[in-house]
Every structure is written in C-alpha cells, then in structure tokens.
Amino acid sequence: MRSTSNPAFRNLPSGQGGYASFGSSGGGLMGGGAAYADTQASQRSDYGRAGTGDRPITVDDIVQKTAICGGLAVAAGLATALSGLYILALPAFIVGFVVSLVVMFKKTVSPALVVTYSVAMGIALGGIAGMINNVYPGIAFQALVGTAGVFIGMLIVYKTGAVRVTPRFQKFMMGALVGVVVLVLVRLVGDIFFPGNPMSSGGFLSIVISLVIIGVAAFSLLLDFDAADQAVRGQAPAKFAWYIAFGLMTTLVWLYIEILRLLTYLRGD
C-alpha cells in the first residue's frame, strides 16, 4: 500500500490498485456540488483508468493540488484585503465564474485554468471580505476558520462512514442543490427589488436560510470526497487531481461566502 504523507489521510483504507483512498463508500464519480453534477458521465469516459505512460492518481496528488489551489486563493485574498483594492472583487468574480464554466465543460484538465480560478476567486473573496471586515473587525478570519472547520468535520464524517455517499444520497443532494439554487436566486431578486428583504435582512428567516445553504454546501463536500475516492480506486490519470481540486475549491468558495453572510447577520445590530 502506498500511504499518503498527509497525516489527515494517512490511515485511510487502500483502494483498488494499491493506492490509498478517501474511504470505502460507494457512489458515482461526482463532486464539487453543482460543478461535477453535469459532468459525471463524461468524466467517467474521459478520465478512465490511466493508460500506458500515465501514472495513476494518488491521494497525495489530490492533497497537493488542493493545497496549492487553496494556498493561492488565501494568498490572493489576503493581498487584496490588505491592499484595499476592493474594486477588484467584481471583475475577479466574473473571471472566476467564466473560467469555472470553461473548466466544467472542457474535455481536458488544464492546471492553468484551475489555478486561474483559484486566484481569481481568492481576489474576489478578499475584496468582499475586506470590505465587510472594516465594518465587523475579525469577521473575515472567523469565516475562514469556520470554513476550515466544516471541511475537517465533513472529512471526518466521510472517513468514519457516518454518512455514506450512496446513489440515493446523490439523488437527494442533487434535489437539495437545485432547491438551494432556486432559493439563492429568489433571495437575490428580493434584494434587488424589495428593500429590507426578510430573506437577507438579518432576522430569523435570514439566519435559517443561511444555515440551510451552509448545510447543503457542507454535505456537498462528501460528494467531492467521493469523487476523489472513486478516482483513486479507479486508477484515473494523475492529472485528474487538478479537476478534483477544482471541485473542492468551488464548494469551499461557496461555503466561505455563506458563512461570511451568516456571521454578518449574527454580528449585525
């Protein structure tokens, strides 16, 4: 068995082909919340078993690529927040959104695009968090700690098998994700056309909605972990680690934004 050098994953069970895996739960190759939802079938065919000359993916590959993307996002966000260049948030978010669409529908994995997405979203979140942090000092860091805590917590849930990613669970999550997308759109329209929208005014309803969205985002991480598990056990090419890292980043970005929103409700007057 080839064990990972990352202590968080070191004692995970071995999958097919002798490579350490994220767990032993079943389910299809699906993750990144909505990011993987529309590409499940195509990724099975495009990223099958590693061919001649290709090295099979390992947990180390996934951990390293995710750490690179996460580190770049945090560094870009911190630089944006400290420099006060909050004006970069909107263009960076647009760039990140466009790049994410390209990554999701592109038939080959592009490390450059995944890195670009991570940096762009880091800048966007840094600008947003920086502005909010001026009103509520320390809130940006609290949201970061909260996001990391949810990630670690859901990883433990997945490792221990407390919640298994079965086909039934996947169908439930797809329904939940569609419901959350509709809820977010309704909240956005309400913010635009109805001042004092109760869905985002900081009251009880706002807090409940944020908690629901955070819950769905958190459980979406299980889909990401299962995608990594399936890739390792299926001996996908090592380059697929970049796509898994992208899926994890999309979920973490979504989670950070909603945790930041919830904290503003809780700290508001």
N, C-alpha and C positions, 0 to 999 in steps of 0.2 A: 504494500500500500504506500502510495506517495502522499505523505501528510503535508498539510499546509503550514507555512511558517507563521501564519497569523494565529495567535492564541485563541481568538474568538471562535475560530473554526477548527482548531486542531483535533478535537476529539469526535468530529463528525464521522458517521459511518461511511464505509467505502462503497462506491457505486460500481457499475459495470466497467470493465476495462481497468480496474485497479486504481482509479483516481478518486480522491476524496470528494464527497458530495455534500450538498447542503442538508440532506436529510433523506428519509425513505418514503415520503408521502407520494401518493400518486397524482395524476392530473396531467393536463396537456402543457405544451410549451407556451406559457402565457405569463405576462408580467407587465410592469410599468403602468399599471392601471389601464387607462384607455390607450396608452402607447402601443401595447402589444395586442390589444383586443382585435384589431382589424388585420393583423399580420400573422396570426397563429399558423394558418395553413401554409402560407408562403414560406415562413421561416423553417417549417419542417422540411420542405423540399430544398430550399436554397442553402440551408445550413445543416445538412445531414452529417453522417459520420465523416471524420477527417479523412481525406484521400491521401494518395501517395505524395509524400513530400510535405504534408501538412501535419503539424503537431496537434494532438487532441487538447482541448481546453482543460484547465485545472482550476481548482478553487483559488489558488494563488493568482492566476491570471485575472480572475474576476475581482478579487480583493484589490490587487494592484491598480487595475484600470479604474475601478470605482474610487479608490483613494486619490488617484491623480485628478479625476474629474471633480470630486468633492473639494480637494485642496485648492484647485484653481478657482472654483466658484467662491469659496470662502475668501481667498486672497483678493480676487477681483471685487467682491462685495465690500471687504474691509477698506480697500484702497478708495473705492467710490465714496463710501460713507465718511471716511476721514478727510478726503479732499473737498467734500462739499459739492461735488459735481452731480447733484441730484437730477439735473436736467438730462443726464444720460440714461435715466431709468426707462423712459418710454421708448426711445429708439433701440435700446438694448433689448427690451422685451419683445419688440417687433422682430428684431433679428433672430432672437432665440426661438420665437414661435415659428418663423419661416423655416429656420434650419431644422427644427424638430419635425416639421412636416416632410422635409426632404429626407431626413434620416428614416422616418417611419415607412416611407413609400419607395425608398431607394433599394435596389436589389442587392447591393454590395455594402458591406460595412466600411465606413470611412472614419478612421480615428480623428482626422482633422475636423470633420463636421461635428463629431461628438464633443471634442474639446472646445470648438467654437460655441456650441450650445451651452456648455458648462460656464464658460467665461461670460457670455452674453447674459445668461440668467443670473450669474453672480453680480454683475454690474447692475442689472435691473433690481434685484432684491436689495443690493447695497444702497441704491438710491432711495428706494421706498422705505427701507428700514431706517436709513439715516434721517430722513425727514420725520418719521414717527418718533424716533429716539430723541429728537430735540424737544418733543412735547412730553414724552414719557421716558426719562432717562433710564437706561439699562434694559429697555424692553426688547431691543434687537438681540442682545445676548441671551436674554431669557427665552426668546423664541428659538434661538439656535440650540440651547441646552434642551429645551422641550422636544425639538425635532430629533436630536440625537437620542434622547431618552426613549421616544416612541420607536425609533429604529431598533435600538438594542432590545427593547421589550418584545417587539414583534419577532425579532430573530430568535429570542429565547422560546417564544411560543411555537415557532416553526420547528426549532431543533428538538424540543421535547415532544412534539406531536400533539400538543394540547388542542390545536386546530389543524386538521388535515386538509390539504388542497385537493379535494375530490372533484369529479365533474359536476356534481350537484353544487358544491361550494362555488365553483367557477361560474355556473349559471346564476346563482344568487348574486355574486359580485357584479356580474355584467348588468343585471337588473338594477342593483344599487348604484352603479356608476352612471347609468342612464338617468336614474332619478335625481342624482346629485347634480348632473349637468343641467337638467331642467330647472332644478332649484336655484342653482347659481345664476342662470340666465334670467329667471324671474326676479331674483334679488337685484341683479344689475339693472334691469329695466325699471324696477321700482326706485332704485337710487337716482336714475336719470329723470324720471317723470314725476316722482312723488317725494317732495322734501319731507324729511322726518320718517322715511320708510321704516316701519316697525321691524322689518327683516334685517335691518342693519343699523338701527338707532342705538344699540347698546342695551336694550331692555332684555327681558326674559326670553322672548321669542328669538331675538338675535343670538343669544348665547346658546340656546337649544339647537338652532340651525348650524352654528359653527361646530358644536360638539358632534352633531351627526356627520357633517362633512369630514371632520378630523377622524372620526371613527372609520368611515369608508376609506379614506386615504390610508389610514394605518393598516387596515386589513388588505388593502391593495399591495402592501409590501409583501404579504405572503405569496401573492401571485408572482412578484419579482423573484423571491427566493426560490419558488418552484421552477421558474424559468431557468434559473441558474442550475438548479438540481438536475433538471431534465437535460440541459446542455452538457453537463459534466458526465452524467451517466450514459448519455447517448454518444459521447465522444465527438462532439461538434468541433470544428476547427477552432484553434486558439483565438483567431481574430474575432470570433463571436463574442468574446468577453467585452469588447467595446460596446456592442449593442446592449448587452445586459447592464453594463454600467450606465448607458443612456436611459434605459428603463427605470433603473433605480433613481437616477437624478431627476427624472420627470416627476416621480412620486414624491421625492423629498422636497422639491421646489414647491409643489402643490401643498404639501404638509406644512412647510415653513410659513407660507403666505397665510394659511388659515389659522395657524397657531398665533401668528402675529396679530391677526384680526381679533381673535378671541381675547388676547391679552389687552388689547386696546379697550374692548368692552369692559373687562374686569377692572381696569385701572381708570376708566372714564369717570367723570364727576356725575 
